[in-house]
Amino acid sequence: MRITMRMMCRLAALLWLAVAPLAHADALPDGRTIKVFGTDIHYYEMGSGPTVVLVHGLGSSAFGDWHAVMPKLAKDHHVVALDQLGFGASSKPMVDYSIQLWVDTLGEFLREKQIHDFTLIGESLGGWISAKYTIQALQGIAADPAFALPKPSRLVLCDAAGRRSTFAQLFAPRPANVKMPPMLSLAGQKATIGAVFYRAQQHASAQDIRDGLAWALGKDDGWTVHSVTTNPALLDEAVDGQLDAIRIPTLLLWGAHDGLVPVADGRWYAAGIAGSQLKLIADSAHVPMTEQPDAWLAALRPFLDHSAAP
């Protein structure tokens, strides 16, 4: 029947990256920690040149999303990749997480790091946060002038969430004849891996599934993920009707076989952001920077080089 893996994954696992990284990571520097609003934010920093800030997706981390591209990008860029509040090695307070909380935390992190001229790159949930951040930074939206958000000069959205209709499917009533396995189960991990990774759409090995469940259980961000995937109030933070405020060079990178946030959403972003361009990464699904890092970087570099030109 048509209500198969795609619907199941969108309803139960939208934006969930609870899978083990499939690509071998080059050497990364030791992580650092900085205080942001009294919490610990863990991050990686490497390289020199124009600054690139990387924002990961739900259920992932700086390492989980960016390990395959950080070292190569750092050969000619200053790369900063943070574990967002509630994820990775950052603090995980049991609070009601929101897009605005992550926007505010990102802004404070950048202020503490004194980062002002940068390209902002966000993936999945991180793309939603990056789009919302950019809209507010460019419009001067802040709770107080002291909290003005450092303005990015370029924006890259990779398989980005943020479209209301797509996220709303997570909260839609499920047909009675559709049975879904718990996400924290071997069957749930098999479905998730198949949506996130193109390779696994063809064949998810038993070891992939075991590794995915072990990684999901070990990363200790269950409350953060739960607070997002069970909170329909986040729909009010969608970026629908706001994309025309993004008036900086913008690139959209999308896995051609994304089973979580469809390519149609990439086209939606492209239609809403004047002058933006959409590039599809072949043989990849929701995390092309992990599955096809060389192709992802090849699509990104002309944009960075052209945008940096005087």
MOKA-V491802 format. One record per residue. N is the residue number from 1. SS is DSSP state (H for helix, E for strand, L for the rest). NEAR is the number of other C-alpha atoms within 12 Angstrom. D_FIRST is the distance of its C-alpha to the first C-alpha in whole Angstrom. Layout:
N_SS_NEAR_D_FIRST / N_SS_NEAR_D_FIRST
This chain:
1_L_8_0 / 2_L_8_4 / 3_L_17_6 / 4_L_19_6 / 5_H_30_10 / 6_H_29_11 / 7_H_30_11 / 8_H_34_12 / 9_H_40_15 / 10_H_36_16 / 11_H_37_16 / 12_H_38_18 / 13_H_42_19 / 14_L_45_20 / 15_L_44_23 / 16_L_49_24 / 17_L_46_25 / 18_L_49_26 / 19_L_46_26 / 20_L_36_29 / 21_L_32_31 / 22_L_35_30 / 23_L_24_33 / 24_L_19_36 / 25_L_22_39 / 26_L_17_42 / 27_L_17_45 / 28_L_27_45 / 29_L_20_48 / 30_L_12_48 / 31_L_24_46 / 32_E_22_48 / 33_E_26_48 / 34_E_29_50 / 35_E_22_50 / 36_E_27_48 / 37_L_20_49 / 38_L_16_50 / 39_E_21_47 / 40_E_26_47 / 41_E_36_44 / 42_E_31_44 / 43_E_39_44 / 44_E_36_45 / 45_E_31_47 / 46_E_31_48 / 47_L_22_50 / 48_L_17_52 / 49_L_20_51 / 50_E_29_49 / 51_E_33_47 / 52_E_42_44 / 53_E_47_42 / 54_E_47_39 / 55_E_47_36 / 56_L_48_33 / 57_L_50_30 / 58_L_50_29 / 59_L_45_29 / 60_L_45_31 / 61_L_44_35 / 62_H_42_37 / 63_H_42_37 / 64_H_40_33 / 65_H_48_32 / 66_H_48_36 / 67_H_36_37 / 68_H_31_36 / 69_H_40_38 / 70_H_39_41 / 71_H_30_43 / 72_H_28_43 / 73_H_37_43 / 74_L_32_46 / 75_L_18_48 / 76_L_19_49 / 77_E_26_48 / 78_E_26_48 / 79_E_36_45 / 80_E_44_44 / 81_E_47_41 / 82_E_49_41 / 83_L_44_39 / 84_L_52_38 / 85_L_50_39 / 86_L_39_37 / 87_L_41_36 / 88_L_37_37 / 89_L_29_41 / 90_L_32_42 / 91_L_28_42 / 92_L_28_40 / 93_L_22_41 / 94_L_18_39 / 95_L_18_39 / 96_L_24_36 / 97_L_33_35 / 98_L_33_35 / 99_H_37_35 / 100_H_31_38 / 101_H_24_40 / 102_H_39_38 / 103_H_38_40 / 104_H_34_43 / 105_H_36_43 / 106_H_47_42 / 107_H_38_45 / 108_H_31_48 / 109_H_36_47 / 110_H_35_48 / 111_H_23_51 / 112_H_20_52 / 113_H_25_51 / 114_L_16_53 / 115_L_26_50 / 116_L_25_51 / 117_L_23_50 / 118_E_32_46 / 119_E_40_43 / 120_E_47_40 / 121_E_46_37 / 122_E_47_34 / 123_E_47_31 / 124_L_49_28 / 125_H_46_29 / 126_H_47_32 / 127_H_44_32 / 128_H_47_31 / 129_H_46_35 / 130_H_50_36 / 131_H_52_35 / 132_H_45_37 / 133_H_46_40 / 134_H_47_40 / 135_H_34_40 / 136_H_33_43 / 137_H_33_45 / 138_H_27_45 / 139_H_20_46 / 140_L_19_48 / 141_L_24_46 / 142_L_22_48 / 143_L_15_49 / 144_L_10_52 / 145_H_11_54 / 146_H_14_54 / 147_H_23_51 / 148_L_25_50 / 149_L_35_47 / 150_L_36_48 / 151_L_34_47 / 152_L_36_45 / 153_L_28_46 / 154_E_36_43 / 155_E_47_39 / 156_E_50_36 / 157_E_52_33 / 158_E_56_30 / 159_L_54_26 / 160_L_52_28 / 161_L_49_26 / 162_L_43_28 / 163_L_37_26 / 164_H_27_26 / 165_H_24_23 / 166_H_31_21 / 167_H_39_23 / 168_H_28_22 / 169_H_27_18 / 170_H_30_20 / 171_H_23_21 / 172_L_18_19 / 173_L_13_18 / 174_L_17_15 / 175_L_12_13 / 176_L_8_14 / 177_L_11_11 / 178_L_18_10 / 179_L_18_13 / 180_L_28_14 / 181_L_20_17 / 182_L_19_20 / 183_L_33_21 / 184_L_29_24 / 185_L_22_23 / 186_H_28_22 / 187_H_25_18 / 188_H_29_19 / 189_H_42_21 / 190_H_37_18 / 191_H_42_16 / 192_H_48_19 / 193_H_49_20 / 194_H_40_17 / 195_H_43_17 / 196_H_51_21 / 197_L_43_22 / 198_H_30_21 / 199_H_28_22 / 200_H_31_20 / 201_H_25_17 / 202_H_17_18 / 203_L_17_20 / 204_L_27_21 / 205_L_19_24 / 206_H_16_25 / 207_H_20_28 / 208_H_29_26 / 209_H_32_24 / 210_H_24_27 / 211_H_24_29 / 212_H_39_26 / 213_H_29_27 / 214_H_21_30 / 215_H_31_31 / 216_H_35_29 / 217_H_22_31 / 218_H_20_34 / 219_L_29_34 / 220_L_25_35 / 221_L_34_33 / 222_H_29_31 / 223_H_24_33 / 224_H_33_33 / 225_H_36_29 / 226_H_27_29 / 227_H_24_31 / 228_H_37_29 / 229_H_33_25 / 230_L_26_27 / 231_L_22_29 / 232_H_23_28 / 233_H_20_31 / 234_H_30_31 / 235_H_27_29 / 236_H_20_32 / 237_H_33_33 / 238_L_32_31 / 239_L_37_32 / 240_L_27_31 / 241_L_20_34 / 242_L_25_37 / 243_H_32_36 / 244_H_26_39 / 245_H_25_41 / 246_L_36_40 / 247_L_26_43 / 248_L_28_43 / 249_E_30_42 / 250_E_42_38 / 251_E_42_36 / 252_E_44_32 / 253_E_49_30 / 254_E_47_27 / 255_E_44_25 / 256_L_34_23 / 257_L_32_20 / 258_L_43_20 / 259_L_41_17 / 260_L_46_18 / 261_L_49_21 / 262_L_37_20 / 263_H_32_22 / 264_H_26_22 / 265_H_36_24 / 266_H_42_26 / 267_H_27_27 / 268_H_30_27 / 269_H_42_30 / 270_H_30_32 / 271_H_21_32 / 272_H_26_34 / 273_L_32_36 / 274_L_20_39 / 275_L_19_40 / 276_L_28_37 / 277_E_29_35 / 278_E_34_31 / 279_E_31_31 / 280_E_34_28 / 281_E_34_28 / 282_L_27_27 / 283_L_27_25 / 284_L_34_24 / 285_L_39_22 / 286_L_50_23 / 287_L_58_26 / 288_H_44_28 / 289_H_48_31 / 290_H_41_31 / 291_H_38_29 / 292_L_33_31 / 293_H_34_34 / 294_H_23_36 / 295_H_25_34 / 296_H_38_33 / 297_H_30_37 / 298_H_22_38 / 299_H_28_36 / 300_H_37_38 / 301_H_27_41 / 302_H_16_42 / 303_H_26_41 / 304_H_30_43 / 305_H_21_46 / 306_H_14_46 / 307_H_21_46 / 308_H_20_49 / 309_L_9_51 / 310_L_5_54
